[in-house]
Amino acid sequence: MADRRISLALAAPGALPPDGRILLLRPRAEHDLHGLPKERLHLVQGFRPDFDALQAQCFAVSPEPEGDYGAAFVFVPRARAEAEALLAEAAMRTVPGGSIWVDGAKTDGIDGILKAVRARLPVDEPISKAHGKIFRFTAPGPAALADWAGQIYTPAPGFQTVPGVFSAEAVDRGSALLGAALPARMPARVADLGAGWGWLSAQVLAREGVEECHLIEAEYAALACARANITDPRARFHWADARNYRPEARFGAVVMNPPFHTARSADPALGLAFITAAQAMLSLSGTLYMVANRHLPYVAHLKTLFREVDELGDDPGYRLIRAQRPLAASAKRATPPSRAAR
Ligand SMILES: C[S@@+](CC[C@H](N)C(=O)[O-])C[C@H]1O[C@@H](n2cnc3c(N)ncnc32)[C@H](O)[C@@H]1O
């Protein structure tokens, strides 16, 4: 685990400067950070569930870095381009001469990152522990890794994305199928749960009758892409965990291609929680349109929450589901306004 590696790293001579803020890029809720000087830390985490959990532990946490830092820790994500962008950010934000520590699991590609940094800069002897590595290099100034920053993809004409967001380089096939299966006319208020960089919401906004489309997305960077991609004034953007988002008024339709992976592994519970949340957000005459890989165990759960569940189309890989008439018991749940809307 990262915390065991961090303890070893902190024992190294001059591991941290005696003062100055310390940047932590992408720490996760499960990281034990108690060995680090809490009052000097600034955690940057854009994934709302981790952000909320870290804030609840009284850390200073924001979705984006602010200003310069005396040292940095980078917790590498699995997506290589995103990891490189984080290293470029750390190099840009850490005063030259400060330490930049890079931690990651083998399964997240820490060895490849180590090799790539070593090809450019001197790196201290890495510390291996708990199926991962932590290594340090001296902040080289902003220019040294600048070419790892700012990569932009164009997954579809008129849409831009950044490394690390879901399906950054092309429209997801499941989302494309769902987009094509949506009816020509949709209710006035629609929500897109886990809206990503906005492609599915754009399909909703192309339908007749839509007056508001609410994009609810946990990943700050993805939502920032969606804001840039969708300039339609009917779009509303919410940086929120869809599982506990409560709208001010119920929606006439929800569309979604729910996530089924946490940072580490496949987790169908996530999709089940999205279904429960979608049902609670719908009016009693509302409809859920969703797409999911055929092997995922969602239909039984849908049938406990909706009176009518049917399939649109018969794609061999994806199930396109329309669920109508939410059952009243949970649809009557209180829905206080969300505080996460931004
Ligand atoms: C399978 S992707 C679909 C993205 C987008 N709708 C599309 O079609 O390209 C699922 C999305 O859910 C987001 N997500 C994951 N967990 C979430 C949560 N708890 N609340 C809201 N969004 C979440 C992910 O960041 C990702 O953008």
The ligand as an SDF file (V2000), in Angstrom:
LIG
                    3D

 27 29  0  0  0  0  0  0  0  0999 V2000
  -19.1090    4.5200  -18.5740 C   0  0  0  0  0  0  0  0  0  0  0  0
  -18.7210    6.2230  -18.3190 S   0  0  0  0  0  0  0  0  0  0  0  0
  -19.9410    7.0580  -19.3430 C   0  0  0  0  0  0  0  0  0  0  0  0
  -19.5340    8.4740  -19.6570 C   0  0  0  0  0  0  0  0  0  0  0  0
  -20.4340    9.2050  -20.6490 C   0  0  0  0  0  0  0  0  0  0  0  0
  -21.8200    9.1640  -20.2480 N   0  0  0  0  0  0  0  0  0  0  0  0
  -20.2580    8.6520  -22.0300 C   0  0  0  0  0  0  0  0  0  0  0  0
  -21.2190    8.0920  -22.5130 O   0  0  0  0  0  0  0  0  0  0  0  0
  -19.1890    8.7790  -22.6060 O   0  0  0  0  0  0  0  0  0  0  0  0
  -19.2630    6.4890  -16.6680 C   0  0  0  0  0  0  0  0  0  0  0  0
  -18.9870    7.8850  -16.1260 C   0  0  0  0  0  0  0  0  0  0  0  0
  -19.4130    7.9110  -14.7640 O   0  0  0  0  0  0  0  0  0  0  0  0
  -18.5020    8.7100  -14.0210 C   0  0  0  0  0  0  0  0  0  0  0  0
  -18.6280    8.3170  -12.6170 N   0  0  0  0  0  0  0  0  0  0  0  0
  -18.0080    7.3100  -11.9400 C   0  0  0  0  0  0  0  0  0  0  0  0
  -18.4420    7.2520  -10.6910 N   0  0  0  0  0  0  0  0  0  0  0  0
  -19.3600    8.2360  -10.5550 C   0  0  0  0  0  0  0  0  0  0  0  0
  -20.1770    8.6760   -9.4880 C   0  0  0  0  0  0  0  0  0  0  0  0
  -20.1320    8.0870   -8.2900 N   0  0  0  0  0  0  0  0  0  0  0  0
  -21.0200    9.7170   -9.7150 N   0  0  0  0  0  0  0  0  0  0  0  0
  -21.0760   10.3250  -10.9210 C   0  0  0  0  0  0  0  0  0  0  0  0
  -20.3150    9.9570  -11.9560 N   0  0  0  0  0  0  0  0  0  0  0  0
  -19.4750    8.9300  -11.7830 C   0  0  0  0  0  0  0  0  0  0  0  0
  -17.1570    8.4090  -14.6480 C   0  0  0  0  0  0  0  0  0  0  0  0
  -16.2350    9.4460  -14.3590 O   0  0  0  0  0  0  0  0  0  0  0  0
  -17.5350    8.3210  -16.1310 C   0  0  0  0  0  0  0  0  0  0  0  0
  -17.4170    9.5770  -16.7480 O   0  0  0  0  0  0  0  0  0  0  0  0
  1  2  1  0
  2  3  1  0
  2 10  1  0
  3  4  1  0
  4  5  1  0
  5  6  1  0
  5  7  1  0
  7  8  2  0
  7  9  1  0
 10 11  1  0
 11 12  1  0
 11 26  1  0
 12 13  1  0
 13 14  1  0
 13 24  1  0
 14 15  1  0
 14 23  1  0
 15 16  2  0
 16 17  1  0
 17 18  1  0
 17 23  2  0
 18 19  1  0
 18 20  2  0
 20 21  1  0
 21 22  2  0
 22 23  1  0
 24 25  1  0
 24 26  1  0
 26 27  1  0
M  CHG  2   2   1   9  -1
M  END
$$$$
